[in-house]
Amino acid sequence: METPPGRDPRRTADPGRGPVVGPILSAELLAIGSELTTGETRDTNSGELARSLTEAGVRVVRMSALPDDLELVRDAFVEALTRADLVVSTGGLGPTPDDLTREAVAAVCGETPVVDPGLEAWLRGLWDRRGLPFPELNLKQAWLIPSARSIPNPLGTAPGWWVERPGGQLIVTLPGPPREMRALWHEAVLARLRQRGFGRDQVTRTYRLAGIGESQVAQLLGEELLRRANPVVATYARADAVDVRISAVDQPPAEGRPARSAAELVAEAEALVLRAVGRYTWGRNAETWPEAIGRRLEALDWTLATAEVGTGGTLAALLGGSPRLRLSEAIADDSPAAGLERDRARALDRLARDARARGGSDVGIALGIVAHGDDTAVEIALVTPLEAHHERRLAFLGGAQGRSRAALLAAAVLLERLRLAAGELPPGEGGTLSGIEPGSRSRSRSRSATPTSPAQPATREEAR
């Protein structure tokens, strides 16, 4: 019989041959509850579990949301067990008649749930401690079937189940509230999974890009690289970046092919990725804009002040986590303080210098936006101890999206100027990260600035 993709070939689905325990290499996730399928509640549990499993070297083959329907939930467990070594469910462990996960798993196993005396005593104790009468409806949460072991819940009344199947597969049921799910998963389930044999050693690397769209990234990387099975190279469009993730597991020897480590495979793919899109890269792994900018500011021993007009504070929100940010201010575009009614470029230069002076900072950046048809015209002024720099960009879309993209453009301009100042980029380079939108129009100018004390106010001549 052919093994489903991602399944350990040493397993058997024949109950007559007894349990076959091999490492768990694949998983399927079931989110159970009609509140999910009606859109009343968003499923965040599956994403968290998928991330945790992937980091452990377990391939998640499917994620599903199911209503509180016994037949549908039972069939979902049956089908999932044919595809994956591990099936993890969340939800459906409450005490009410529509909480049906226990009944579904019992039906899959052909077993009858009974009240476990230990779990019953624990449940009754929770109510006794509060001086409250125990609702007999909650006895359902003390059920177990013969093949299930209880997973204690320190934060609620719904213990999970750990169910070993004869074919070597494993079912884990977890409560639906994210706080409870997270506690059971991290404090109990992961340790048991590691003891049993869980995942494969995996090496991953993520590069964070700006100034380019996901489709352009995919085109530059090429279909051959993106279709490789090991290493896997994948692109993801995030709110703050386009990510390129490289992951690999050890490659065993095969006919005409030597064994190769995961690290070797990732390093080889990494060289190809950087050759194609390295000039757009601003961060690695989980690095954020505040971290990337903060790292360069720290290396230069500089501090930062920001001023923004008409953005609603999107730049401050983006960079708020930077420990070297000394001052942030957001100004309404019709405020007299903005001073944009006459010469917008000169006014932004003044705002950057004033923010720098009032913050006692080394770097001042000012951001201003204005609607440009369906898009957003962006203007950025930057003053450092080494230069005064000014750029204009066109951000895709208007409204809240345009304001958020304007902040990303300003962060990209700031990061590139800091990299130039730190000697990370050759003189004369720059502008790649801030070309966020394909085909965007831009104008930039830069001139040397006479170094000044961070706290020294801009003179009238400088403001000119």
DOMARVEX-816619 format. One record per residue (C-alpha): y, z, x; residue in three letters. Coordinates in steps of 0.2 Angstrom, whole numbers. Example, Ala and Ser with C-alpha at 12.3 -4.5 7.8 and 13.67 -1.06 7.14 Angstrom:
atom Y:-22 | Z:39 | X:62 | aa:Ala
atom Y:-5 | Z:36 | X:68 | aa:Ser
This chain:
atom Y:0 | Z:0 | X:0 | aa:Met
atom Y:17 | Z:-5 | X:7 | aa:Glu
atom Y:29 | Z:10 | X:11 | aa:Thr
atom Y:46 | Z:9 | X:2 | aa:Pro
atom Y:60 | Z:7 | X:14 | aa:Pro
atom Y:66 | Z:23 | X:22 | aa:Gly
atom Y:50 | Z:32 | X:18 | aa:Arg
atom Y:39 | Z:40 | X:31 | aa:Asp
atom Y:24 | Z:29 | X:32 | aa:Pro
atom Y:13 | Z:44 | X:36 | aa:Arg
atom Y:15 | Z:50 | X:18 | aa:Arg
atom Y:3 | Z:46 | X:4 | aa:Thr
atom Y:7 | Z:45 | X:-14 | aa:Ala
atom Y:-12 | Z:49 | X:-18 | aa:Asp
atom Y:-13 | Z:67 | X:-25 | aa:Pro
atom Y:-32 | Z:66 | X:-22 | aa:Gly
atom Y:-29 | Z:66 | X:-3 | aa:Arg
atom Y:-19 | Z:82 | X:-4 | aa:Gly
atom Y:-2 | Z:86 | X:4 | aa:Pro
atom Y:4 | Z:75 | X:19 | aa:Val
atom Y:19 | Z:83 | X:27 | aa:Val
atom Y:30 | Z:72 | X:38 | aa:Gly
atom Y:48 | Z:73 | X:42 | aa:Pro
atom Y:60 | Z:70 | X:28 | aa:Ile
atom Y:69 | Z:53 | X:32 | aa:Leu
atom Y:75 | Z:48 | X:15 | aa:Ser
atom Y:83 | Z:56 | X:0 | aa:Ala
atom Y:89 | Z:52 | X:-18 | aa:Glu
atom Y:102 | Z:62 | X:-27 | aa:Leu
atom Y:102 | Z:65 | X:-46 | aa:Leu
atom Y:118 | Z:73 | X:-54 | aa:Ala
atom Y:113 | Z:79 | X:-71 | aa:Ile
atom Y:125 | Z:83 | X:-85 | aa:Gly
atom Y:132 | Z:74 | X:-100 | aa:Ser
atom Y:149 | Z:80 | X:-94 | aa:Glu
atom Y:147 | Z:68 | X:-79 | aa:Leu
atom Y:142 | Z:52 | X:-89 | aa:Thr
atom Y:156 | Z:55 | X:-102 | aa:Thr
atom Y:169 | Z:56 | X:-89 | aa:Gly
atom Y:174 | Z:74 | X:-93 | aa:Glu
atom Y:169 | Z:80 | X:-75 | aa:Thr
atom Y:169 | Z:71 | X:-59 | aa:Arg
atom Y:153 | Z:72 | X:-48 | aa:Asp
atom Y:159 | Z:79 | X:-31 | aa:Thr
atom Y:142 | Z:87 | X:-27 | aa:Asn
atom Y:133 | Z:70 | X:-23 | aa:Ser
atom Y:146 | Z:65 | X:-10 | aa:Gly
atom Y:145 | Z:82 | X:-1 | aa:Glu
atom Y:126 | Z:81 | X:-1 | aa:Leu
atom Y:126 | Z:63 | X:5 | aa:Ala
atom Y:137 | Z:67 | X:19 | aa:Arg
atom Y:127 | Z:82 | X:25 | aa:Ser
atom Y:111 | Z:72 | X:23 | aa:Leu
atom Y:118 | Z:57 | X:33 | aa:Thr
atom Y:124 | Z:68 | X:47 | aa:Glu
atom Y:106 | Z:75 | X:48 | aa:Ala
atom Y:99 | Z:58 | X:50 | aa:Gly
atom Y:92 | Z:56 | X:33 | aa:Val
atom Y:95 | Z:40 | X:23 | aa:Arg
atom Y:102 | Z:42 | X:6 | aa:Val
atom Y:94 | Z:28 | X:-4 | aa:Val
atom Y:102 | Z:31 | X:-21 | aa:Arg
atom Y:114 | Z:42 | X:-31 | aa:Met
atom Y:113 | Z:43 | X:-50 | aa:Ser
atom Y:122 | Z:52 | X:-64 | aa:Ala
atom Y:112 | Z:56 | X:-79 | aa:Leu
atom Y:115 | Z:64 | X:-97 | aa:Pro
atom Y:107 | Z:79 | X:-104 | aa:Asp
atom Y:92 | Z:69 | X:-110 | aa:Asp
atom Y:74 | Z:76 | X:-106 | aa:Leu
atom Y:66 | Z:59 | X:-106 | aa:Glu
atom Y:79 | Z:50 | X:-95 | aa:Leu
atom Y:80 | Z:65 | X:-82 | aa:Val
atom Y:61 | Z:66 | X:-81 | aa:Arg
atom Y:59 | Z:47 | X:-78 | aa:Asp
atom Y:73 | Z:48 | X:-65 | aa:Ala
atom Y:63 | Z:61 | X:-55 | aa:Phe
atom Y:47 | Z:51 | X:-57 | aa:Val
atom Y:55 | Z:35 | X:-50 | aa:Glu
atom Y:65 | Z:44 | X:-37 | aa:Ala
atom Y:49 | Z:51 | X:-30 | aa:Leu
atom Y:42 | Z:34 | X:-27 | aa:Thr
atom Y:57 | Z:29 | X:-16 | aa:Arg
atom Y:62 | Z:45 | X:-6 | aa:Ala
atom Y:54 | Z:59 | X:3 | aa:Asp
atom Y:67 | Z:71 | X:-4 | aa:Leu
atom Y:75 | Z:72 | X:-22 | aa:Val
atom Y:89 | Z:83 | X:-24 | aa:Val
atom Y:96 | Z:87 | X:-41 | aa:Ser
atom Y:112 | Z:96 | X:-46 | aa:Thr
atom Y:116 | Z:103 | X:-63 | aa:Gly
atom Y:105 | Z:106 | X:-79 | aa:Gly
atom Y:100 | Z:124 | X:-73 | aa:Leu
atom Y:111 | Z:134 | X:-86 | aa:Gly
atom Y:103 | Z:144 | X:-100 | aa:Pro
atom Y:107 | Z:133 | X:-115 | aa:Thr
atom Y:95 | Z:121 | X:-124 | aa:Pro
atom Y:104 | Z:106 | X:-116 | aa:Asp
atom Y:101 | Z:112 | X:-98 | aa:Asp
atom Y:85 | Z:102 | X:-96 | aa:Leu
atom Y:82 | Z:100 | X:-77 | aa:Thr
atom Y:68 | Z:114 | X:-76 | aa:Arg
atom Y:59 | Z:106 | X:-91 | aa:Glu
atom Y:60 | Z:88 | X:-83 | aa:Ala
atom Y:53 | Z:94 | X:-66 | aa:Val
atom Y:39 | Z:104 | X:-75 | aa:Ala
atom Y:35 | Z:88 | X:-85 | aa:Ala
atom Y:34 | Z:78 | X:-69 | aa:Val
atom Y:22 | Z:91 | X:-61 | aa:Cys
atom Y:12 | Z:93 | X:-77 | aa:Gly
atom Y:15 | Z:112 | X:-76 | aa:Glu
atom Y:21 | Z:125 | X:-89 | aa:Thr
atom Y:36 | Z:136 | X:-84 | aa:Pro
atom Y:34 | Z:154 | X:-86 | aa:Val
atom Y:46 | Z:169 | X:-84 | aa:Val
atom Y:45 | Z:176 | X:-66 | aa:Asp
atom Y:45 | Z:195 | X:-67 | aa:Pro
atom Y:56 | Z:196 | X:-50 | aa:Gly
atom Y:69 | Z:184 | X:-56 | aa:Leu
atom Y:69 | Z:192 | X:-73 | aa:Glu
atom Y:73 | Z:209 | X:-65 | aa:Ala
atom Y:86 | Z:201 | X:-54 | aa:Trp
atom Y:95 | Z:193 | X:-69 | aa:Leu
atom Y:94 | Z:209 | X:-80 | aa:Arg
atom Y:101 | Z:218 | X:-66 | aa:Gly
atom Y:117 | Z:207 | X:-65 | aa:Leu
atom Y:121 | Z:212 | X:-83 | aa:Trp
atom Y:116 | Z:230 | X:-81 | aa:Asp
atom Y:128 | Z:232 | X:-66 | aa:Arg
atom Y:142 | Z:227 | X:-78 | aa:Arg
atom Y:136 | Z:238 | X:-93 | aa:Gly
atom Y:133 | Z:222 | X:-104 | aa:Leu
atom Y:119 | Z:218 | X:-115 | aa:Pro
atom Y:108 | Z:205 | X:-108 | aa:Phe
atom Y:107 | Z:188 | X:-118 | aa:Pro
atom Y:89 | Z:184 | X:-120 | aa:Glu
atom Y:94 | Z:165 | X:-119 | aa:Leu
atom Y:97 | Z:168 | X:-100 | aa:Asn
atom Y:78 | Z:172 | X:-98 | aa:Leu
atom Y:77 | Z:153 | X:-96 | aa:Lys
atom Y:85 | Z:155 | X:-79 | aa:Gln
atom Y:70 | Z:166 | X:-73 | aa:Ala
atom Y:58 | Z:152 | X:-76 | aa:Trp
atom Y:46 | Z:146 | X:-62 | aa:Leu
atom Y:31 | Z:133 | X:-62 | aa:Ile
atom Y:16 | Z:137 | X:-51 | aa:Pro
atom Y:22 | Z:124 | X:-38 | aa:Ser
atom Y:40 | Z:130 | X:-37 | aa:Ala
atom Y:48 | Z:143 | X:-26 | aa:Arg
atom Y:65 | Z:150 | X:-31 | aa:Ser
atom Y:80 | Z:147 | X:-21 | aa:Ile
atom Y:92 | Z:163 | X:-23 | aa:Pro
atom Y:109 | Z:160 | X:-30 | aa:Asn
atom Y:121 | Z:173 | X:-23 | aa:Pro
atom Y:136 | Z:167 | X:-33 | aa:Leu
atom Y:129 | Z:164 | X:-51 | aa:Gly
atom Y:114 | Z:166 | X:-63 | aa:Thr
atom Y:105 | Z:149 | X:-59 | aa:Ala
atom Y:93 | Z:150 | X:-45 | aa:Pro
atom Y:87 | Z:133 | X:-38 | aa:Gly
atom Y:69 | Z:127 | X:-37 | aa:Trp
atom Y:60 | Z:121 | X:-21 | aa:Trp
atom Y:45 | Z:110 | X:-27 | aa:Val
atom Y:32 | Z:103 | X:-15 | aa:Glu
atom Y:23 | Z:88 | X:-22 | aa:Arg
atom Y:5 | Z:83 | X:-17 | aa:Pro
atom Y:11 | Z:67 | X:-9 | aa:Gly
atom Y:22 | Z:76 | X:3 | aa:Gly
atom Y:38 | Z:73 | X:-6 | aa:Gln
atom Y:50 | Z:87 | X:-10 | aa:Leu
atom Y:61 | Z:91 | X:-25 | aa:Ile
atom Y:75 | Z:103 | X:-23 | aa:Val
atom Y:85 | Z:108 | X:-39 | aa:Thr
atom Y:103 | Z:115 | X:-37 | aa:Leu
atom Y:116 | Z:122 | X:-49 | aa:Pro
atom Y:130 | Z:111 | X:-54 | aa:Gly
atom Y:146 | Z:121 | X:-50 | aa:Pro
atom Y:151 | Z:115 | X:-33 | aa:Pro
atom Y:154 | Z:132 | X:-26 | aa:Arg
atom Y:136 | Z:138 | X:-31 | aa:Glu
atom Y:128 | Z:121 | X:-25 | aa:Met
atom Y:137 | Z:123 | X:-8 | aa:Arg
atom Y:131 | Z:140 | X:-5 | aa:Ala
atom Y:113 | Z:137 | X:-9 | aa:Leu
atom Y:113 | Z:121 | X:1 | aa:Trp
atom Y:121 | Z:127 | X:17 | aa:His
atom Y:114 | Z:145 | X:16 | aa:Glu
atom Y:96 | Z:142 | X:11 | aa:Ala
atom Y:90 | Z:124 | X:8 | aa:Val
atom Y:96 | Z:117 | X:25 | aa:Leu
atom Y:87 | Z:130 | X:35 | aa:Ala
atom Y:71 | Z:127 | X:25 | aa:Arg
atom Y:72 | Z:108 | X:27 | aa:Leu
atom Y:74 | Z:110 | X:46 | aa:Arg
atom Y:59 | Z:121 | X:47 | aa:Gln
atom Y:49 | Z:108 | X:37 | aa:Arg
atom Y:55 | Z:93 | X:48 | aa:Gly
atom Y:71 | Z:85 | X:43 | aa:Phe
atom Y:80 | Z:69 | X:48 | aa:Gly
atom Y:81 | Z:60 | X:65 | aa:Arg
atom Y:92 | Z:62 | X:80 | aa:Asp
atom Y:107 | Z:51 | X:76 | aa:Gln
atom Y:123 | Z:47 | X:86 | aa:Val
atom Y:138 | Z:42 | X:76 | aa:Thr
atom Y:156 | Z:36 | X:81 | aa:Arg
atom Y:170 | Z:32 | X:70 | aa:Thr
atom Y:186 | Z:22 | X:74 | aa:Tyr
atom Y:201 | Z:24 | X:63 | aa:Arg
atom Y:212 | Z:8 | X:61 | aa:Leu
atom Y:229 | Z:4 | X:55 | aa:Ala
atom Y:239 | Z:-12 | X:53 | aa:Gly
atom Y:225 | Z:-22 | X:47 | aa:Ile
atom Y:215 | Z:-24 | X:31 | aa:Gly
atom Y:196 | Z:-21 | X:28 | aa:Glu
atom Y:192 | Z:-39 | X:25 | aa:Ser
atom Y:201 | Z:-44 | X:41 | aa:Gln
atom Y:192 | Z:-31 | X:51 | aa:Val
atom Y:175 | Z:-37 | X:44 | aa:Ala
atom Y:180 | Z:-55 | X:49 | aa:Gln
atom Y:184 | Z:-50 | X:67 | aa:Leu
atom Y:168 | Z:-40 | X:69 | aa:Leu
atom Y:158 | Z:-54 | X:62 | aa:Gly
atom Y:143 | Z:-55 | X:51 | aa:Glu
atom Y:129 | Z:-53 | X:64 | aa:Glu
atom Y:136 | Z:-36 | X:70 | aa:Leu
atom Y:139 | Z:-30 | X:52 | aa:Leu
atom Y:121 | Z:-34 | X:47 | aa:Arg
atom Y:112 | Z:-25 | X:61 | aa:Arg
atom Y:100 | Z:-12 | X:55 | aa:Ala
atom Y:101 | Z:-1 | X:71 | aa:Asn
atom Y:114 | Z:2 | X:75 | aa:Pro
atom Y:123 | Z:1 | X:59 | aa:Val
atom Y:141 | Z:-4 | X:59 | aa:Val
atom Y:151 | Z:-2 | X:43 | aa:Ala
atom Y:169 | Z:-3 | X:37 | aa:Thr
atom Y:177 | Z:8 | X:25 | aa:Tyr
atom Y:194 | Z:7 | X:17 | aa:Ala
atom Y:202 | Z:24 | X:16 | aa:Arg
atom Y:219 | Z:30 | X:9 | aa:Ala
atom Y:225 | Z:33 | X:27 | aa:Asp
atom Y:215 | Z:20 | X:37 | aa:Ala
atom Y:202 | Z:7 | X:38 | aa:Val
atom Y:187 | Z:16 | X:47 | aa:Asp
atom Y:173 | Z:7 | X:57 | aa:Val
atom Y:158 | Z:18 | X:58 | aa:Arg
atom Y:144 | Z:15 | X:71 | aa:Ile
atom Y:128 | Z:25 | X:69 | aa:Ser
atom Y:111 | Z:23 | X:77 | aa:Ala
atom Y:94 | Z:32 | X:79 | aa:Val
atom Y:82 | Z:31 | X:94 | aa:Asp
atom Y:73 | Z:14 | X:95 | aa:Gln
atom Y:55 | Z:16 | X:99 | aa:Pro
atom Y:46 | Z:3 | X:110 | aa:Pro
atom Y:39 | Z:-12 | X:101 | aa:Ala
atom Y:30 | Z:-28 | X:107 | aa:Glu
atom Y:42 | Z:-36 | X:119 | aa:Gly
atom Y:56 | Z:-23 | X:116 | aa:Arg
atom Y:59 | Z:-7 | X:127 | aa:Pro
atom Y:63 | Z:9 | X:119 | aa:Ala
atom Y:82 | Z:13 | X:118 | aa:Arg
atom Y:91 | Z:29 | X:115 | aa:Ser
atom Y:103 | Z:30 | X:100 | aa:Ala
atom Y:117 | Z:34 | X:113 | aa:Ala
atom Y:114 | Z:17 | X:122 | aa:Glu
atom Y:114 | Z:7 | X:105 | aa:Leu
atom Y:130 | Z:15 | X:100 | aa:Val
atom Y:138 | Z:12 | X:116 | aa:Ala
atom Y:133 | Z:-6 | X:116 | aa:Glu
atom Y:140 | Z:-8 | X:98 | aa:Ala
atom Y:156 | Z:2 | X:102 | aa:Glu
atom Y:160 | Z:-10 | X:116 | aa:Ala
atom Y:159 | Z:-25 | X:104 | aa:Leu
atom Y:169 | Z:-16 | X:91 | aa:Val
atom Y:183 | Z:-11 | X:103 | aa:Leu
atom Y:184 | Z:-29 | X:110 | aa:Arg
atom Y:187 | Z:-35 | X:92 | aa:Ala
atom Y:198 | Z:-22 | X:84 | aa:Val
atom Y:203 | Z:-10 | X:98 | aa:Gly
atom Y:221 | Z:-14 | X:97 | aa:Arg
atom Y:222 | Z:-8 | X:79 | aa:Tyr
atom Y:214 | Z:9 | X:83 | aa:Thr
atom Y:224 | Z:25 | X:82 | aa:Trp
atom Y:210 | Z:38 | X:80 | aa:Gly
atom Y:192 | Z:43 | X:82 | aa:Arg
atom Y:179 | Z:51 | X:71 | aa:Asn
atom Y:188 | Z:63 | X:58 | aa:Ala
atom Y:205 | Z:63 | X:67 | aa:Glu
atom Y:220 | Z:63 | X:55 | aa:Thr
atom Y:238 | Z:56 | X:58 | aa:Trp
atom Y:245 | Z:74 | X:61 | aa:Pro
atom Y:231 | Z:77 | X:74 | aa:Glu
atom Y:234 | Z:60 | X:83 | aa:Ala
atom Y:253 | Z:62 | X:83 | aa:Ile
atom Y:252 | Z:80 | X:88 | aa:Gly
atom Y:240 | Z:76 | X:102 | aa:Arg
atom Y:253 | Z:64 | X:110 | aa:Arg
atom Y:268 | Z:76 | X:106 | aa:Leu
atom Y:259 | Z:90 | X:115 | aa:Glu
atom Y:255 | Z:78 | X:130 | aa:Ala
atom Y:273 | Z:74 | X:132 | aa:Leu
atom Y:278 | Z:92 | X:128 | aa:Asp
atom Y:289 | Z:85 | X:114 | aa:Trp
atom Y:293 | Z:92 | X:96 | aa:Thr
atom Y:297 | Z:82 | X:80 | aa:Leu
atom Y:309 | Z:82 | X:66 | aa:Ala
atom Y:309 | Z:70 | X:51 | aa:Thr
atom Y:321 | Z:64 | X:37 | aa:Ala
atom Y:316 | Z:52 | X:23 | aa:Glu
atom Y:326 | Z:44 | X:9 | aa:Val
atom Y:319 | Z:39 | X:-8 | aa:Gly
atom Y:301 | Z:43 | X:-3 | aa:Thr
atom Y:298 | Z:59 | X:-12 | aa:Gly
atom Y:293 | Z:68 | X:4 | aa:Gly
atom Y:278 | Z:57 | X:8 | aa:Thr
atom Y:281 | Z:57 | X:26 | aa:Leu
atom Y:282 | Z:76 | X:26 | aa:Ala
atom Y:266 | Z:77 | X:16 | aa:Ala
atom Y:257 | Z:66 | X:28 | aa:Leu
atom Y:263 | Z:75 | X:44 | aa:Leu
atom Y:264 | Z:92 | X:38 | aa:Gly
atom Y:249 | Z:98 | X:47 | aa:Gly
atom Y:256 | Z:94 | X:64 | aa:Ser
atom Y:261 | Z:111 | X:74 | aa:Pro
atom Y:275 | Z:102 | X:83 | aa:Arg
atom Y:284 | Z:97 | X:67 | aa:Leu
atom Y:300 | Z:107 | X:68 | aa:Arg
atom Y:310 | Z:100 | X:53 | aa:Leu
atom Y:306 | Z:90 | X:38 | aa:Ser
atom Y:318 | Z:85 | X:24 | aa:Glu
atom Y:317 | Z:73 | X:10 | aa:Ala
atom Y:333 | Z:66 | X:2 | aa:Ile
atom Y:336 | Z:57 | X:-14 | aa:Ala
atom Y:341 | Z:39 | X:-12 | aa:Asp
atom Y:357 | Z:41 | X:-22 | aa:Asp
atom Y:362 | Z:57 | X:-13 | aa:Ser
atom Y:378 | Z:57 | X:-4 | aa:Pro
atom Y:369 | Z:65 | X:10 | aa:Ala
atom Y:359 | Z:49 | X:13 | aa:Ala
atom Y:374 | Z:39 | X:16 | aa:Gly
atom Y:365 | Z:23 | X:13 | aa:Leu
atom Y:377 | Z:14 | X:2 | aa:Glu
atom Y:386 | Z:4 | X:16 | aa:Arg
atom Y:376 | Z:1 | X:32 | aa:Asp
atom Y:358 | Z:6 | X:29 | aa:Arg
atom Y:352 | Z:4 | X:47 | aa:Ala
atom Y:366 | Z:14 | X:54 | aa:Arg
atom Y:364 | Z:27 | X:42 | aa:Ala
atom Y:346 | Z:29 | X:46 | aa:Leu
atom Y:350 | Z:30 | X:64 | aa:Asp
atom Y:362 | Z:44 | X:61 | aa:Arg
atom Y:349 | Z:53 | X:50 | aa:Leu
atom Y:336 | Z:52 | X:64 | aa:Ala
atom Y:348 | Z:59 | X:77 | aa:Arg
atom Y:355 | Z:73 | X:65 | aa:Asp
atom Y:337 | Z:78 | X:61 | aa:Ala
atom Y:333 | Z:79 | X:79 | aa:Arg
atom Y:348 | Z:89 | X:83 | aa:Ala
atom Y:346 | Z:101 | X:68 | aa:Arg
atom Y:327 | Z:104 | X:71 | aa:Gly
atom Y:331 | Z:107 | X:90 | aa:Gly
atom Y:318 | Z:93 | X:93 | aa:Ser
atom Y:314 | Z:80 | X:106 | aa:Asp
atom Y:310 | Z:66 | X:93 | aa:Val
atom Y:319 | Z:62 | X:77 | aa:Gly
atom Y:312 | Z:49 | X:64 | aa:Ile
atom Y:321 | Z:44 | X:48 | aa:Ala
atom Y:312 | Z:33 | X:35 | aa:Leu
atom Y:321 | Z:24 | X:21 | aa:Gly
atom Y:314 | Z:13 | X:7 | aa:Ile
atom Y:320 | Z:2 | X:-7 | aa:Val
atom Y:311 | Z:-9 | X:-20 | aa:Ala
atom Y:308 | Z:-27 | X:-15 | aa:His
atom Y:301 | Z:-36 | X:-30 | aa:Gly
atom Y:284 | Z:-29 | X:-33 | aa:Asp
atom Y:283 | Z:-22 | X:-15 | aa:Asp
atom Y:293 | Z:-9 | X:-5 | aa:Thr
atom Y:305 | Z:-13 | X:9 | aa:Ala
atom Y:303 | Z:0 | X:23 | aa:Val
atom Y:316 | Z:4 | X:37 | aa:Glu
atom Y:312 | Z:16 | X:51 | aa:Ile
atom Y:324 | Z:24 | X:64 | aa:Ala
atom Y:317 | Z:33 | X:79 | aa:Leu
atom Y:326 | Z:43 | X:93 | aa:Val
atom Y:317 | Z:50 | X:108 | aa:Thr
atom Y:323 | Z:56 | X:125 | aa:Pro
atom Y:318 | Z:39 | X:131 | aa:Leu
atom Y:324 | Z:27 | X:118 | aa:Glu
atom Y:332 | Z:23 | X:101 | aa:Ala
atom Y:320 | Z:12 | X:91 | aa:His
atom Y:323 | Z:3 | X:74 | aa:His
atom Y:310 | Z:-7 | X:63 | aa:Glu
atom Y:309 | Z:-15 | X:46 | aa:Arg
atom Y:293 | Z:-18 | X:37 | aa:Arg
atom Y:287 | Z:-24 | X:20 | aa:Leu
atom Y:274 | Z:-13 | X:12 | aa:Ala
atom Y:262 | Z:-19 | X:-1 | aa:Phe
atom Y:265 | Z:-13 | X:-19 | aa:Leu
atom Y:279 | Z:-2 | X:-26 | aa:Gly
atom Y:280 | Z:15 | X:-34 | aa:Gly
atom Y:269 | Z:29 | X:-28 | aa:Ala
atom Y:258 | Z:17 | X:-18 | aa:Gln
atom Y:273 | Z:9 | X:-9 | aa:Gly
atom Y:280 | Z:27 | X:-5 | aa:Arg
atom Y:263 | Z:32 | X:2 | aa:Ser
atom Y:261 | Z:16 | X:12 | aa:Arg
atom Y:279 | Z:18 | X:19 | aa:Ala
atom Y:274 | Z:35 | X:26 | aa:Ala
atom Y:259 | Z:27 | X:34 | aa:Leu
atom Y:270 | Z:14 | X:42 | aa:Leu
atom Y:282 | Z:27 | X:49 | aa:Ala
atom Y:268 | Z:37 | X:56 | aa:Ala
atom Y:261 | Z:21 | X:64 | aa:Ala
atom Y:278 | Z:17 | X:72 | aa:Val
atom Y:280 | Z:34 | X:78 | aa:Leu
atom Y:262 | Z:35 | X:86 | aa:Leu
atom Y:264 | Z:18 | X:95 | aa:Glu
atom Y:281 | Z:24 | X:102 | aa:Arg
atom Y:273 | Z:40 | X:108 | aa:Leu
atom Y:259 | Z:31 | X:116 | aa:Arg
atom Y:271 | Z:19 | X:125 | aa:Leu
atom Y:280 | Z:35 | X:131 | aa:Ala
atom Y:264 | Z:43 | X:137 | aa:Ala
atom Y:259 | Z:27 | X:146 | aa:Gly
atom Y:244 | Z:23 | X:135 | aa:Glu
atom Y:251 | Z:6 | X:131 | aa:Leu
atom Y:258 | Z:-7 | X:144 | aa:Pro
atom Y:277 | Z:-8 | X:142 | aa:Pro
atom Y:282 | Z:-21 | X:129 | aa:Gly
atom Y:267 | Z:-19 | X:118 | aa:Glu
atom Y:268 | Z:-11 | X:101 | aa:Gly
atom Y:269 | Z:-16 | X:83 | aa:Gly
atom Y:251 | Z:-18 | X:80 | aa:Thr
atom Y:248 | Z:-2 | X:71 | aa:Leu
atom Y:263 | Z:-4 | X:60 | aa:Ser
atom Y:258 | Z:-21 | X:53 | aa:Gly
atom Y:248 | Z:-13 | X:40 | aa:Ile
atom Y:249 | Z:-27 | X:27 | aa:Glu
atom Y:243 | Z:-45 | X:30 | aa:Pro
atom Y:257 | Z:-56 | X:32 | aa:Gly
atom Y:271 | Z:-43 | X:31 | aa:Ser
atom Y:288 | Z:-47 | X:38 | aa:Arg
atom Y:295 | Z:-36 | X:51 | aa:Ser
atom Y:311 | Z:-35 | X:62 | aa:Arg
atom Y:312 | Z:-22 | X:76 | aa:Ser
atom Y:324 | Z:-18 | X:90 | aa:Arg
atom Y:323 | Z:-5 | X:103 | aa:Ser
atom Y:335 | Z:1 | X:117 | aa:Arg
atom Y:335 | Z:14 | X:130 | aa:Ser
atom Y:343 | Z:30 | X:125 | aa:Ala
atom Y:352 | Z:42 | X:137 | aa:Thr
atom Y:342 | Z:58 | X:138 | aa:Pro
atom Y:350 | Z:72 | X:128 | aa:Thr
atom Y:346 | Z:90 | X:125 | aa:Ser
atom Y:335 | Z:91 | X:109 | aa:Pro
atom Y:348 | Z:103 | X:101 | aa:Ala
atom Y:363 | Z:92 | X:106 | aa:Gln
atom Y:371 | Z:84 | X:90 | aa:Pro
atom Y:373 | Z:65 | X:91 | aa:Ala
atom Y:391 | Z:60 | X:96 | aa:Thr
atom Y:401 | Z:48 | X:86 | aa:Arg
atom Y:398 | Z:34 | X:99 | aa:Glu
atom Y:379 | Z:37 | X:98 | aa:Glu
atom Y:379 | Z:36 | X:79 | aa:Ala
atom Y:388 | Z:20 | X:80 | aa:Arg
